[in-house]
Amino acid sequence: MRKLVVDLNNKPCDRWVVDGDFKQAIEELLEYYLKDLGFDDDYLGGMGDLLTVGIPEEYLGELKGISDKTQIHLNRVVAGNLYYDFMKMVIGCTAFSAPTGEGPLHARNLDWLSTGSTLSRLTLITEYINGPQGTFSTIGWSGIVGALSGVADNRFSITLNAALSNDKNESGIPVAFLIRDVLQNVSTFVEAVGILSTTTIPCDCLLLVTGLTNDECVVIERTPSRFAQRWAKDGVVTVTNDFINLKVSADKHIPDNELVASSCGRFNRICELLQDKPKDADECMAYLSDSKVQMDITEQQMVFHARSGAVLFQGKGY
């Protein structure tokens, strides 16, 4: 498993250490992403500054630094970082919280329609140090500055699941960059939930946020400009890929794929398993690996513990 430390005391353009392994990984990742999106260099060039709309200047500086060090065009690097916004319904997920005597555990499968376990093999755990609110870690990939999964030591953890509604898209901070910004700059669970609930974002998503105590567990159901919250009962809350509390009209363009078709089944199965609450991270991982929860396209499995900042990870081939 590859790991990297990013020192936030450094200038944004100098934060990411690019060695041969990093360069090879980002080249392979972007080739996969952009082929999947159907974007070539001419198309990206025609988008111009539209690609960077909503990305905070600090994180854009990091992307520029990665582009300079890898000699990969900035537009390619940025497009890879916006993959969720472009292709969210090839990304599934099952996530849940479970109470313990040391605060909640936060478990999640990342299910992704990819080939050859590329996304599992290229997984990178990044530890960010010297942040304004302390250390935090994300599970992502080389060159990905935003976050789909992360834990802020002794504060909270956040994971993203895909969802679709018919609400119109809005201009706003891309959700992966919003999650990164909250992990970096927000000190409390309550403040994190407020920002993640009300900030305008470009597209739909479902966010599981867990804090330091067993009552600090909530699913935030998001469209670009609306939200609903679904709080844990007895420390347990589950989320797959469906809106439950937020009233939305069905998206007529939801694809007919394995992720969509299995969402209800995965939700019901994990709820059934959680009637017997897992005692530790290993038992959470066993629930994630249940044959009716884990999918052939599950690329990452992880358990976070916000109080300690602990991360347990497994992926295909590990």
C-alpha positions as CSV (number, residue, x, y, z in Angstrom):
1,M,0.0,0.0,0.0
2,R,1.5,3.3,-1.1
3,K,1.5,6.2,1.5
4,L,2.5,9.8,1.2
5,V,2.9,12.7,3.6
6,V,1.8,16.2,2.5
7,D,3.2,19.1,4.7
8,L,0.7,21.9,4.6
9,N,3.3,24.3,5.9
10,N,4.8,24.2,2.4
11,K,3.6,26.4,-0.5
12,P,0.7,24.7,-2.4
13,C,2.9,24.2,-5.4
14,D,5.6,22.5,-3.4
15,R,3.4,20.2,-1.2
16,W,3.3,17.1,-3.3
17,V,6.5,15.0,-3.6
18,V,6.6,13.6,-7.1
19,D,8.9,10.6,-7.6
20,G,9.0,8.0,-10.4
21,D,6.3,5.9,-8.8
22,F,3.9,8.9,-8.3
23,K,4.4,10.0,-11.9
24,Q,3.8,6.5,-13.3
25,A,0.7,6.1,-11.1
26,I,-0.9,9.5,-12.0
27,E,-0.2,8.9,-15.7
28,E,-1.9,5.5,-15.6
29,L,-4.8,6.9,-13.5
30,L,-5.4,9.9,-15.8
31,E,-5.2,7.7,-18.9
32,Y,-7.9,5.5,-17.4
33,Y,-10.1,8.4,-16.2
34,L,-10.0,10.4,-19.4
35,K,-10.6,7.4,-21.6
36,D,-13.6,6.6,-19.5
37,L,-14.9,10.1,-19.7
38,G,-14.2,10.3,-23.5
39,F,-12.1,13.4,-23.1
40,D,-9.2,14.0,-25.4
41,D,-6.7,16.9,-25.2
42,D,-8.5,18.9,-27.8
43,Y,-11.7,18.7,-25.8
44,L,-10.0,19.6,-22.6
45,G,-8.2,22.5,-24.3
46,G,-11.5,23.9,-25.5
47,M,-12.9,23.9,-22.0
48,G,-10.3,26.5,-20.9
49,D,-10.9,28.0,-17.5
50,L,-14.3,26.3,-17.2
51,L,-12.6,23.3,-15.7
52,T,-11.3,25.2,-12.7
53,V,-14.5,27.0,-11.8
54,G,-15.2,26.5,-8.1
55,I,-11.9,25.0,-7.1
56,P,-10.3,27.0,-4.3
57,E,-7.1,28.8,-5.2
58,E,-5.1,26.9,-2.6
59,Y,-6.0,23.5,-4.1
60,L,-5.6,24.8,-7.6
61,G,-2.0,25.7,-6.6
62,E,-1.4,22.1,-5.6
63,L,-2.8,20.9,-8.9
64,K,-0.5,23.3,-10.8
65,G,2.5,22.1,-8.7
66,I,1.6,18.5,-9.6
67,S,1.3,19.4,-13.3
68,D,4.6,21.2,-13.3
69,K,6.5,18.3,-11.6
70,T,4.9,15.6,-13.7
71,Q,4.9,17.5,-17.0
72,I,1.2,16.5,-17.4
73,H,-1.0,19.3,-18.8
74,L,-2.9,21.1,-16.0
75,N,-6.2,20.4,-17.8
76,R,-5.7,16.7,-17.6
77,V,-4.8,16.8,-13.9
78,V,-7.9,19.0,-13.1
79,A,-10.2,16.8,-15.2
80,G,-9.0,13.7,-13.2
81,N,-9.8,15.5,-10.0
82,L,-13.4,16.2,-11.2
83,Y,-14.2,12.6,-12.2
84,Y,-17.0,12.3,-9.6
85,D,-18.7,15.3,-10.9
86,F,-18.6,13.9,-14.5
87,M,-19.3,10.2,-13.8
88,K,-20.9,9.8,-10.4
89,M,-23.1,6.9,-11.3
90,V,-20.2,4.5,-12.0
91,I,-19.3,5.0,-8.4
92,G,-21.4,3.1,-5.8
93,C,-20.7,2.5,-2.1
94,T,-22.0,1.0,1.0
95,A,-21.2,2.8,4.3
96,F,-22.3,2.6,7.9
97,S,-21.5,3.8,11.4
98,A,-21.3,1.5,14.4
99,P,-21.0,2.5,18.1
100,T,-18.1,1.5,20.4
101,G,-17.0,2.5,23.9
102,E,-14.4,4.7,22.2
103,G,-16.7,6.5,19.8
104,P,-18.2,5.4,16.4
105,L,-16.5,3.4,13.7
106,H,-17.1,4.5,10.2
107,A,-16.9,1.7,7.6
108,R,-17.2,1.9,3.8
109,N,-16.9,0.0,0.5
110,L,-16.0,2.0,-2.6
111,D,-17.6,0.3,-5.6
112,W,-16.5,1.5,-8.9
113,L,-17.1,0.3,-12.5
114,S,-13.5,-0.1,-13.5
115,T,-11.3,-2.7,-15.2
116,G,-8.5,-4.8,-14.0
117,S,-8.6,-3.5,-10.4
118,T,-6.8,-0.4,-11.5
119,L,-8.3,1.8,-8.8
120,S,-7.5,-0.6,-6.0
121,R,-4.0,-1.2,-7.2
122,L,-3.3,2.6,-7.5
123,T,-4.8,3.5,-4.1
124,L,-2.8,6.1,-2.1
125,I,-3.2,6.9,1.6
126,T,-2.2,10.5,2.1
127,E,-1.5,12.0,5.5
128,Y,-1.7,15.8,5.7
129,I,0.4,17.3,8.5
130,N,0.6,20.8,10.0
131,G,-2.9,21.7,9.0
132,P,-4.7,24.6,10.7
133,Q,-6.8,22.1,12.7
134,G,-4.4,19.2,12.9
135,T,-3.6,16.1,11.0
136,F,-6.0,14.3,8.6
137,S,-5.8,11.4,6.2
138,T,-7.5,10.6,2.9
139,I,-7.8,7.4,0.9
140,G,-7.5,8.3,-2.8
141,W,-5.0,8.1,-5.7
142,S,-1.9,9.9,-6.9
143,G,-2.6,13.4,-8.1
144,I,-6.1,13.5,-6.5
145,V,-6.1,16.6,-4.3
146,G,-9.7,16.4,-3.3
147,A,-11.2,13.6,-1.1
148,L,-13.9,11.0,-1.4
149,S,-12.9,9.4,1.9
150,G,-11.1,10.9,4.9
151,V,-10.6,11.1,8.6
152,A,-9.5,14.1,10.7
153,D,-7.7,13.0,13.8
154,N,-9.8,13.6,17.0
155,R,-12.5,15.5,14.9
156,F,-14.6,13.6,12.4
157,S,-14.6,11.4,9.3
158,I,-16.4,11.8,6.0
159,T,-17.2,9.5,3.1
160,L,-19.1,10.1,-0.2
161,N,-21.6,7.9,-1.9
162,A,-23.1,8.6,-5.3
163,A,-26.8,9.5,-5.9
164,L,-28.9,11.0,-8.7
165,S,-31.9,13.4,-8.7
166,N,-33.5,15.6,-11.2
167,D,-32.5,18.8,-9.3
168,K,-30.7,21.2,-11.7
169,N,-26.9,21.4,-11.5
170,E,-25.4,24.5,-9.9
171,S,-22.1,26.3,-9.9
172,G,-20.2,25.6,-6.7
173,I,-17.2,24.0,-5.2
174,P,-16.7,20.5,-6.5
175,V,-17.7,18.1,-3.7
176,A,-14.4,16.3,-3.4
177,F,-12.7,19.7,-2.8
178,L,-15.4,20.6,-0.3
179,I,-14.6,17.4,1.7
180,R,-10.9,18.1,1.6
181,D,-11.5,21.7,2.7
182,V,-13.7,20.6,5.6
183,L,-11.1,18.0,6.7
184,Q,-8.4,20.6,6.6
185,N,-10.0,23.7,8.1
186,V,-13.0,22.7,10.3
187,S,-12.5,21.9,14.0
188,T,-15.8,20.3,15.0
189,F,-18.3,17.7,13.9
190,V,-21.2,20.1,14.3
191,E,-19.5,22.8,12.1
192,A,-18.5,20.1,9.5
193,V,-22.1,18.9,9.2
194,G,-23.4,22.4,8.8
195,I,-21.0,23.3,6.0
196,L,-21.4,20.0,4.2
197,S,-25.2,20.4,4.4
198,T,-25.6,24.0,3.1
199,T,-22.7,24.7,0.7
200,T,-23.8,24.8,-2.9
201,I,-22.2,22.0,-4.9
202,P,-22.4,21.1,-8.6
203,C,-24.1,17.7,-8.3
204,D,-25.8,15.2,-6.0
205,C,-24.2,13.0,-3.4
206,L,-24.7,11.3,0.0
207,L,-22.3,12.0,2.8
208,L,-21.7,9.9,5.9
209,V,-20.1,11.9,8.7
210,T,-19.1,10.5,12.1
211,G,-17.6,12.3,15.0
212,L,-16.2,11.5,18.5
213,T,-19.3,10.3,20.3
214,N,-21.8,7.7,19.3
215,D,-24.5,10.3,18.8
216,E,-22.4,12.1,16.2
217,C,-23.3,10.0,13.1
218,V,-25.3,11.4,10.3
219,V,-26.0,10.8,6.6
220,I,-26.4,14.1,4.7
221,E,-28.5,13.7,1.5
222,R,-27.4,16.4,-1.0
223,T,-28.6,17.8,-4.2
224,P,-26.7,20.9,-5.5
225,S,-28.8,23.3,-3.4
226,R,-30.9,21.2,-1.0
227,F,-30.2,18.8,1.8
228,A,-31.8,16.4,4.4
229,Q,-30.1,14.8,7.3
230,R,-30.7,11.2,8.6
231,W,-29.3,10.7,12.0
232,A,-28.1,7.4,13.6
233,K,-30.2,5.4,15.9
234,D,-28.3,3.9,18.8
235,G,-25.1,4.9,16.9
236,V,-26.0,3.0,13.7
237,V,-26.8,4.6,10.3
238,T,-26.4,3.1,6.9
239,V,-26.2,4.5,3.4
240,T,-25.9,3.1,-0.1
241,N,-27.0,5.1,-3.2
242,D,-30.6,6.1,-2.5
243,F,-32.2,9.3,-1.2
244,I,-34.4,8.4,1.8
245,N,-35.3,11.6,3.7
246,L,-34.8,14.1,0.9
247,K,-37.8,14.3,-1.4
248,V,-36.5,14.1,-5.0
249,S,-38.0,13.3,-8.3
250,A,-36.5,10.3,-10.0
251,D,-33.8,11.0,-12.5
252,K,-34.9,9.8,-15.9
253,H,-31.3,9.2,-16.9
254,I,-30.3,6.9,-14.1
255,P,-28.2,4.2,-15.8
256,D,-29.2,0.5,-15.7
257,N,-26.1,-0.9,-14.1
258,E,-25.1,-3.2,-11.3
259,L,-24.5,-0.4,-8.8
260,V,-28.0,1.0,-9.2
261,A,-29.7,-2.3,-9.3
262,S,-28.0,-3.5,-6.1
263,S,-28.4,-0.4,-3.9
264,C,-31.6,-1.6,-2.0
265,G,-30.2,-5.1,-1.6
266,R,-27.0,-3.9,-0.1
267,F,-28.8,-1.4,2.2
268,N,-31.1,-4.1,3.5
269,R,-28.3,-6.6,4.0
270,I,-26.1,-4.3,6.0
271,C,-29.0,-3.2,8.1
272,E,-29.6,-6.9,8.8
273,L,-26.0,-7.5,9.8
274,L,-25.9,-4.4,12.0
275,Q,-28.6,-5.9,14.3
276,D,-25.5,-7.5,15.8
277,K,-23.3,-4.5,16.2
278,P,-19.6,-5.0,15.3
279,K,-17.2,-4.7,18.2
280,D,-14.2,-3.4,16.4
281,A,-12.7,-2.4,13.0
282,D,-12.0,-6.0,12.0
283,E,-15.7,-7.0,12.5
284,C,-16.7,-3.9,10.5
285,M,-14.5,-5.1,7.7
286,A,-16.1,-8.5,7.9
287,Y,-19.5,-6.9,7.4
288,L,-18.2,-5.0,4.4
289,S,-16.9,-8.3,3.0
290,D,-20.3,-10.1,3.3
291,S,-21.2,-11.7,0.0
292,K,-24.4,-9.6,-0.3
293,V,-22.6,-6.4,0.5
294,Q,-19.2,-6.6,-1.2
295,M,-19.4,-6.6,-5.0
296,D,-17.1,-7.8,-7.7
297,I,-16.3,-4.2,-8.4
298,T,-15.5,-3.2,-4.8
299,E,-12.2,-1.5,-5.2
300,Q,-11.5,-0.2,-1.7
301,Q,-12.7,-1.2,1.8
302,M,-11.9,1.0,4.8
303,V,-12.8,1.6,8.4
304,F,-12.1,5.0,10.1
305,H,-12.1,5.9,13.8
306,A,-12.3,9.6,14.2
307,R,-11.3,9.8,17.8
308,S,-7.9,8.2,17.1
309,G,-7.6,9.0,13.4
310,A,-7.0,5.3,12.8
311,V,-7.4,3.9,9.3
312,L,-7.9,0.2,8.4
313,F,-7.8,-0.4,4.6
314,Q,-7.9,-3.4,2.3
315,G,-8.3,-3.6,-1.5
316,K,-8.0,-6.2,-4.2
317,G,-4.6,-7.8,-4.1
318,Y,-3.7,-6.5,-0.6
